[in-house]
Amino acid sequence: MKDLLVNYYDIHVEEKVILDRKECFKNNEYFYFTILTDNREVIHMEQAALAYYLTEQNMRHVAIPIPNINGEWFTEYQDNNYMVLRFRYKQERELLSHGELLANFHKTGSSYEYEPQEISSYGQWKELWINKLTAYETNIASRAKERSTQFNRLMMDILPYIIGISENAIQYVQESEEDDRFHEADQGTISFRRYNEQVLKPVLWFDHLVYDHPTRDLAEYIRNKFLYGGDEVSSEMAGFMHQYQSVQPLSVFSWRLLYARLIFPIQLFDQIEHCLSYQNEEQSYREMVDLLDKQTVYEKRLANFFDNAGVDNEALEIPVLHWL
């Protein structure tokens, strides 16, 4: 990639380094990284606009795309289209807690004035979830009909469960949208496709960014804790939520959206999508069985979600799923 940087960007790099498990090139205080665009040009340009806004808010560790010497954002090189990202590596330690950092990130992102078209899910969860469920139901049934493999049979076995719990989440978010107990913190903000503690990391990659309700990221943090956390998961979640709300308190509407997103089995859909890209169906089967075992623990933790978060859902008239 050095040739790409020199010939198309007039950037002469000094050394190759690994940052955040990615291969980058260094030049003075800047690092450079290349990505394939994969016909995602419109999406990447919307993400780039969010990234540039964040850098204007003094988030200098955001990896932003830069134009080539011809002023173009996309560069054709060896039969592929690339973008080049530039960033400064963040070395100073954060003084704020994880929850405070995420809340401040959301407050900053909520001041972004233009809602993107392609990367926004704000106010669209119900429709997106219905479309996702319909597509997977059709795909799984079609695959099972074509080939009766161990993995496909497992998919058919769990399909009624996926349909049932997804429909619960869809109905819950539909009813929550009728709750008018919201405030200014419920407006759309810059968030992450799948939040994985990005605000703690020394590099913030622009292609992780989306636009959505802030509870999207809160739900993904809690989802990971419920799936992979140990015995201290309840106190960790409660502490994180207290940190977050010290900066940006949640409305009743937010708590309902957060709970709805935790009900929707995004982890199962993501794993199915991941498995379908494999050639190794035996590995796909093992990974899916392992996640289904974790799903049992996840449901038990979700059943105590409001109690452990310190929220009196009965007093606030927030309904829960009683079958959990």
N, C-alpha and C positions, 0 to 999 in steps of 0.2 A: 504493500500500500504506500510505501515511500514514493514510488514513481507517480502515483495518483496525486499525492500531496504536492510534489514538486512541480509537475507538469500542468496541473489544472488549478492549483491554488497558490502556487509560488510560496510554498511553505517548506522550509528546510529543517527537518526534525533532527534532534540531537541523539535521542535514544529511545528504545522501546521498553515500555513498562507494563505491568499488569496492575490494573486498578479495578476494584469491585469485580474481580474475576473476568475482566475484559482486557484485551490487548489494545494499548494506546501508545501514542507517540508524543514525546515531549519536545517543546521548543520554548526556551526561556521559562516564563511562569505558566504558560498554557500547555494543556494536553489536548490531543486530537484523536478522534475515534471515527471510524466509518461504519455506516449501516447500509444494507440493501433496502431499497424502497419497496420492492415487491408490489408494485401497482397500488401503493397506498399514498400517492402524492397529495391528494386532497386532505386526507386525514393528517398526514405529517405537516402540512402547512398550517392547519388549525392548531396542532400541538405546538408548532414553532411559535405561533403568535402568543400562546399561553406562556411558553418558556421565556420569550423576550420580555413579556410583562413582568415575570418573576425576577428576572435579572435587573429590571428597572427598579424593583423594590429591594435592591441590595442582596439578592440571593445569587451571589457570584459563582456558586458551585453548580449551577444549573448547566447541563450540557446543551448548548444551543446550536442549531444548524448554521452554517455560514455559506455565503455564495462563493462560487468559483471565480476565476479571473475574468470570466465573461458575464458575471453578474447573475448566473443561473444557480438555482438551489439544487438541481439534480444533475449529476454528471454521469454520462455514459462511459463506461470503462470496462474493457474486456467482455463485451456483450451483456453487461449488467448495469443497472442504474444505482448510483450511490448518493448518499448525503454525507457530508463531513461535519462532525460535531466538535465544538471547542468549549473548553471549560477550565476553570481554576480548581485545583484540588483543595478541598476544605480541610485544614489541619487543626484549627482551633477547637477546643472542647466546648461543648454546649453547656451553658449554665442553667438552662431551663430543663424541666422534666419532659419525658416523652409526650405525655398528654398535653402539656402546655405548648410544646413545639407544634404539634398537629393542630391545636386550636388556633394558634397564631397563623399558621399556614392557611387555614380555612378562612380566617378573618381577612387576610391579605387577598386571597383568591376571590372572595366575595365582592371585592371592589372592581374586579375586571368587568368592563362595561358591555362587552359584546358576547352574547351566548352563541357558541359555535353550533354548526348545523350537523356535522357528521359525528362529532365525538361527545355530544351531549345526550345524557340519559335523564336529565332533570325532568321530573313529572311524567316520565314515560315507563316506569317500572312495570306496571300492569301489562301494557301492550308488549313490551320486550319479553317479559316472562312467558306470556301466552305464545308468542312466536317461537321462543326457544323450546318450550315444551312440545309444541306441535311438530317442529322440525325433528327433534330427537325421537319422538314417538314414531314418526314415519320412517326415519332412518333405521332405528333399531329393529322395527318389524320387518323392514325390507331386507336387512342383512341376515336376520334369522331365517327368513324364507329362502334366501340364496344358499346359505351355508350353515349347517347345524354344528357349529363348533362349541367347545366348552364355554368360551367367552360369550358367544352370541346367546347361548341358552341361559347363562347367568343374567345377561341383559334383559331377556324376556321375563325371567323370574322376578327381577326387581322393578320392572317397568310399572306395575300397578302401584307400588310404593312411591316411586318417583312422581307418577301422575297425581296420586292422592295428596302428598305433602306439598307439591307445587301448587295444586289447586287451593289448598289451605292458605298458602302465602298470597296467592293472587286475590283471593276473597278478602283476606285480612288487609292488604294494602288498598283495595278498593274501598273498604269501609273506613279505613284511616283517612283517606282523601276527603271524606265528608266531615272530618273533625276540624273545627276552625280554631283550635287552641294552639296557634302558632305565633311566632314573632320574627323579628328581622334576621335572626340567625338561621332561619329556614330558607333563605334565598340560595340560589345556586352558587357554586363556588368551584374553583379549580381543585380537582381531586385526582385519584389514581385508579387505573383500571382494576388492579388488584393490589390493595395496600399491603405492603410487606415491610413496614417500618422505614420507608424511604426517607422520612424527615430526619432520621438519625444517621444517615449514610453520608460519606464525604462527597459523593457525586449524585446529583439528581438528574436522571435521564429524561429527556424531553418526551420520548415516545412512550413513557408510562402515563402521561397526563391525559385526563378526560375532564369533563365538566358535569357536575352532578350535585345532588344534595349532600351536605357534609356527613350525614350518617352512613353513607356508602363506605367511607374509610373506617369509621368506628366499627361497623359491622364486620368488616374483613379482619380487623385487628382481633376482635372478640372471637370470630370464627376460628382463626388459627389457634388461639388460646384454648378454645373448647376442644379442638381436634387433637392438638399436640402438647398441650400444657400438662404439668404434673399436678400434685396435690394442692399446690398453692394458687391454682388458677383463679379461684374465687376472689382471694384477696388482691391478686395482681390486677384482675379486671376492675375491681372496685376502686383500687388506687388510681388506675389509669383514668377511669371515668371522673373521679374527683379532680384530678389534675386538669383534665380537659374542661370541666365545667367551671373551674376557678377562673378561666379566661372567657369561655363561651358556654353559658348554661343551655341545656336542652329544654325545648318546649315539650308539652304533652304530645303534640303532633310528631316531634322528632323521635320521642321514645317509641311511638307506635311504628313509625317507619323503620327504625332500627330493629325492632322485634320482627317485623315482617320480613326484612332482609335476612335475618338470622334463620327464620323458618324456611325460606326458599333454599333448596339444596344446591347452591352454586358449586359447592365442592364436588358433588357427584357429576354435575354437567361438565365441569372443567376436566375431571378425571376421565370421563367417557370420551371427550374430545381428544384428550392426550392419548388415550389408548387406541382410538381409531386411526391415529397417525402412525402407530407401530406396525412393523411387519411381524413381530414376535407376539403371537396371540397368547402363548403360555405366560409370558411376562405380564401382558395386559390383564389376564385373569387373576394372577397373584396380586397385582397392585390393586385391582378392584375389590377383591375379597378383603384385603388389608384395610382399605378405606371403609368398607361396610362395617367392619368390626369397630373402627373408630366412630362411625356414625351412631352406634348404640350409646357410647359414652357421651357423644355430642348431645344427643337428645336428653339424656339425664341432666346434663349441665344446663341446657336451654330451659328445662322445666323449672329451674330455680333462678332463672336469669334476673327477674325483677327483685327478688329478695336479696340476692347477692350484690346487686347494683345499688341497693339502698333506696329502692323506689316502691312506694305503697301503691301498687297498681289498682287495688280495689278502691282506695280513697280517690284516686284520680280517674276512676272509671275507664281503666285500660283493660280490655279483655285479654284473656290468655287461652291457649289451646289446652283444654283439660285432659286430652288423651296422652299428653307427653308424660 
